[in-house]
C-alpha cells in the first residue's frame, strides 16, 4: 500500500473496495462560488446534485473562518450507490470529495459532506508525506468532525448514525471492548482501518473531551504546522500525558453513559441495527475481528 493510499484509508476508509471517479460523456457539472459538483444519471439526479451543491457551499463559507486555510474551490463527485460499504472520502491525489449513497437512515450522499469538506480544505497539509504521522492523522480525522459540528453540520451517518457520542463510544467502553486511546494515537495507521468500528467513535469522544479541555481553536492550531505531530507534542498541547488523559476520559465516559437514560438500549440498537455492525472491529488487544454476517452478500 502506498503512503497516499494509506492516508486515504486513514482519512475515511473503504479503500479496498472503492471505485475511482466515473467519467463519461454523460457527466454533468453544477457550480457555485466555491464548489463544483460532478454527477451523472442514472447514478444520481439533478435534485440530489443541487442539494449537495447548496449544502457544500454553505459548509464552505462556515468552515473557512474556523480553519483559515485551504483551496478556494472544492470539487465534489457523486459516486452513486455504494456497492461494498464504501463511505465518503477525500481522494488523496486530487483533493476531491467522493460521496457514496448507502441504504437506510444516515446513508444519504450528503450525510458526511461537511466532514469531508474539512479534509478537503486541509488537503494541502495532510497530502504532504512529512505530515503523515500516526498522531497527526489521528488528530486530523477527529478534527474533521469537531470542526463540521462547530460549523453546524454534524455528520448524520458514519460513525455515530444519529446516536450521541456518549452512547456510540460507551457501547464499546462499557463492554470492555475498547482499545486504549494512547495506542490508537501511536498506532493510528495500522489500527484505524483494521479497527474502524471502534476507532472512529472512541477518537471522536476522546477528542471532543479534549476540545472542552483546551478549545477548538487550540486544536486546529496544534494540528496546523510544517510537519506531522508526535505523541509528545500532542501531550504538550493537551497539558497531560496520554495515559493519564485517556484514563480520565474513559472514567468520565463510563459515568456519562451510566447517567444517560436508556443508554444500554440505545447502544444495543447502535451495535446491532446500524451499519456499524458491518465494519471491521478488533479485540481489546488489537486482533482483527470481522463481524460481517455469513448471509450478507453486499
C-alpha positions in Angstrom: 0.0 0.0 0.0 1.4 3.4 -1.0 1.6 6.2 1.5 -1.2 8.1 -0.3 -3.4 5.0 -0.4 -2.7 4.6 3.3 -3.7 8.2 4.0 -6.9 7.6 2.0 -7.8 4.8 4.3 -6.9 6.8 7.4 -9.0 9.8 6.5 -12.1 7.9 5.8 -11.9 4.4 4.6 -13.1 1.7 2.4 -10.2 1.8 0.1 -10.1 -1.9 -0.6 -13.4 -1.8 -2.4 -13.6 1.8 -3.5 -14.1 2.7 -7.2 -12.4 5.6 -8.9 -14.4 8.6 -10.2 -16.8 8.0 -13.0 -16.1 9.9 -16.2 -18.2 9.7 -19.3 -19.9 11.9 -21.9 -23.0 11.8 -19.7 -21.2 13.5 -16.7 -22.7 16.8 -15.7 -21.4 19.7 -13.6 -23.1 22.2 -11.3 -21.1 25.1 -9.8 -21.3 27.7 -7.1 -18.9 30.3 -5.9 -16.6 27.8 -4.1 -17.9 24.3 -5.1 -18.1 22.2 -8.3 -20.3 19.1 -8.2 -19.8 16.4 -10.8 -22.7 13.9 -11.3 -24.3 11.7 -13.9 -27.6 10.0 -14.5 -28.8 7.4 -13.6 -26.4 7.1 -10.6 -27.6 10.5 -9.3 -30.2 13.1 -10.0 -30.0 16.8 -10.6 -32.1 17.4 -7.5 -29.5 15.4 -5.4 -26.6 17.2 -7.1 -28.2 20.7 -6.4 -28.9 19.7 -2.7 -25.2 18.7 -2.4 -24.1 21.9 -4.1 -26.1 24.1 -1.8 -25.0 22.3 1.4 -21.4 22.3 0.3 -21.4 26.0 -0.4 -23.0 26.8 2.9 -20.5 24.5 4.6 -17.5 26.0 2.8 -18.5 29.5 3.9 -18.8 28.5 7.5 -15.6 26.4 7.6 -13.2 28.9 6.2 -13.2 31.3 9.2 -12.6 28.3 11.6 -9.8 26.7 9.6 -8.4 29.8 8.0 -6.7 27.8 5.3 -7.3 25.7 2.2 -8.1 25.9 -1.5 -10.6 28.4 -2.8 -12.6 25.8 -4.8 -13.6 22.3 -3.9 -14.7 19.5 -6.3 -17.3 17.0 -5.2 -18.1 13.9 -7.1 -21.4 11.9 -6.6 -20.4 8.3 -7.0 -23.9 6.7 -6.8 -24.8 3.7 -4.6 -22.1 2.1 -2.5 -21.6 -1.5 -3.6 -19.2 -2.6 -1.0 -20.0 -0.5 2.1 -17.9 2.4 0.7 -18.0 5.6 2.8 -17.4 9.2 1.8 -13.8 10.1 1.4 -11.3 12.6 0.0 -9.1 11.4 -2.8 -5.5 11.9 -1.6 -4.2 12.5 -5.1 -6.6 15.2 -6.2 -8.3 16.6 -3.0 -11.7 15.8 -4.5 -14.6 14.8 -2.2 -16.2 11.5 -3.2 -19.7 10.8 -1.9 -21.4 7.5 -1.9 -25.1 6.7 -1.2 -25.7 3.9 1.4 -29.1 2.3 2.3 -31.0 3.4 5.4 -31.1 6.5 7.6 -27.8 8.4 7.5 -26.9 6.8 4.2 -27.6 9.9 2.1 -24.7 11.0 -0.1 -24.6 14.3 1.8 -24.7 12.8 5.3 -20.9 13.4 6.0 -20.4 16.0 3.3 -19.2 18.9 5.6 -16.9 16.5 7.5 -15.3 15.7 4.2 -15.1 19.3 3.2 -12.8 19.8 6.3 -10.5 17.2 5.0 -10.6 18.8 1.5 -9.8 22.2 2.9 -6.9 20.8 4.8 -5.8 18.6 1.9 -2.7 20.7 1.0 -1.4 20.0 4.5 -2.1 16.2 5.0 -1.1 15.2 1.5 2.5 16.1 2.4 4.4 12.9 3.4 6.1 14.8 6.3 2.6 15.4 7.7 1.5 11.8 7.8 2.5 10.7 11.3 0.1 8.4 13.2 -0.5 11.1 15.8 -1.2 13.8 13.1 -3.7 11.6 11.2 -5.4 10.6 14.4 -6.0 14.3 15.2 -6.8 15.1 11.6 -9.7 12.6 11.5 -11.2 13.8 14.8 -10.8 17.5 13.8 -12.9 17.0 10.7 -16.0 16.0 12.7 -15.3 18.5 15.5 -15.0 21.4 13.1 -18.0 20.3 11.0 -20.1 20.1 14.2 -18.9 23.5 15.3 -19.9 24.9 11.9 -23.4 23.5 12.5 -23.1 20.4 10.3 -22.5 17.2 12.3 -22.4 14.0 10.3 -25.8 12.3 10.1 -24.4 8.8 9.3 -21.0 7.3 9.9 -19.7 6.8 12.5 -22.5 7.5 15.1 -25.6 7.1 12.9 -27.7 9.5 14.9 -26.8 8.4 18.5 -24.8 10.6 20.8 -21.1 10.3 21.1 -21.6 9.1 24.7 -23.8 6.2 23.5 -21.6 5.3 20.5 -18.3 5.3 22.3 -19.9 4.0 25.5 -21.2 1.0 23.7 -17.6 -0.3 23.4 -16.2 1.0 26.6 -19.0 -0.2 28.9 -18.5 -3.7 27.4 -14.7 -3.5 27.8 -14.3 -3.8 24.0 -12.4 -0.6 23.5 -8.7 -0.1 22.7 -6.5 2.2 24.8 -6.6 5.8 23.3 -2.8 6.0 23.6 -2.5 3.0 21.3 -5.0 4.4 18.8 -2.9 7.6 18.7 0.5 5.9 18.4 -0.7 3.2 16.0 -3.3 5.1 14.0 -2.0 4.0 10.6 -2.3 0.2 11.2 -5.3 0.3 13.5 -7.7 2.9 12.1 -8.9 0.8 9.2 -8.4 -2.6 11.0 -10.5 -1.5 14.0 -12.7 1.1 12.2 -15.9 0.4 14.1 -14.3 1.3 17.5 -11.5 3.7 16.3 -13.7 6.4 14.9 -16.2 6.8 17.8 -13.6 6.4 20.5 -11.4 9.0 18.9 -14.3 11.4 18.4 -15.4 11.0 22.0 -11.8 11.5 23.3 -11.1 14.5 21.1 -14.4 16.0 22.0 -13.3 15.9 25.6 -10.0 17.5 24.6 -11.9 20.2 22.8 -13.6 21.0 26.1 -10.2 21.0 27.8 -8.3 23.3 25.5 -10.7 24.7 23.0 -11.3 24.0 19.3 -9.0 26.9 18.1 -6.1 25.4 20.1 -6.7 22.0 18.5 -6.8 23.5 15.0 -3.6 25.4 15.7 -1.9 22.3 17.1 -2.8 20.4 14.0 -1.5 23.0 11.6 2.2 23.0 11.3 5.0 22.2 8.9 5.4 18.6 9.9 3.1 16.0 11.5 2.6 15.8 15.2 4.4 13.5 17.6 2.8 12.0 20.7 5.0 14.2 22.8 3.8 17.3 21.0 0.2 16.3 21.4 0.7 15.8 25.2 2.2 19.2 25.5 -0.7 20.8 23.6 -3.3 18.9 25.7 -1.5 19.5 29.0 -1.1 16.0 30.2 0.3 12.5 29.4 -1.7 10.3 27.0 -2.1 7.5 29.6 -3.5 10.0 32.2 -5.7 11.8 29.7 -7.0 8.5 28.3 -7.8 7.1 31.8 -9.5 10.4 32.8 -11.6 10.4 29.6 -12.6 6.8 29.9 -13.7 7.2 33.5 -15.9 10.2 32.6 -17.4 8.5 29.6 -18.4 5.5 31.7 -20.1 7.9 34.2 -21.8 9.8 31.4 -23.0 6.5 29.8 -24.4 5.3 33.2 -26.2 8.6 33.7 -27.8 8.6 30.2 -31.5 7.3 30.3 -31.9 4.2 28.1 -28.2 4.2 27.2 -27.8 0.4 27.0 -30.9 0.0 24.8 -29.6 2.7 22.5 -26.2 1.1 22.5 -27.7 -2.3 21.6 -29.6 -0.7 18.6 -26.5 1.1 17.5 -24.4 -2.0 17.5 -27.0 -4.4 16.0 -29.2 -2.2 13.8 -26.9 0.3 12.1 -24.1 -0.2 9.5 -21.5 -0.2 12.3 -22.2 -3.9 12.5 -20.7 -4.4 9.1 -17.4 -2.5 9.8 -14.2 -4.2 10.8 -13.5 -4.2 14.6 -10.8 -5.6 16.9 -10.5 -7.4 20.1 -9.2 -5.3 23.0 -5.6 -6.4 22.2 -6.0 -5.2 18.6 -6.6 -8.6 17.0 -8.8 -8.1 13.9 -12.4 -9.3 14.1 -14.6 -9.1 11.0 -18.3 -9.1 12.0 -19.9 -9.4 8.6 -22.7 -12.0 8.8 -22.3 -15.0 6.5 -25.7 -14.2 4.9 -24.6 -10.7 4.0 -23.9 -10.6 0.2 -23.4 -6.8 -0.2 
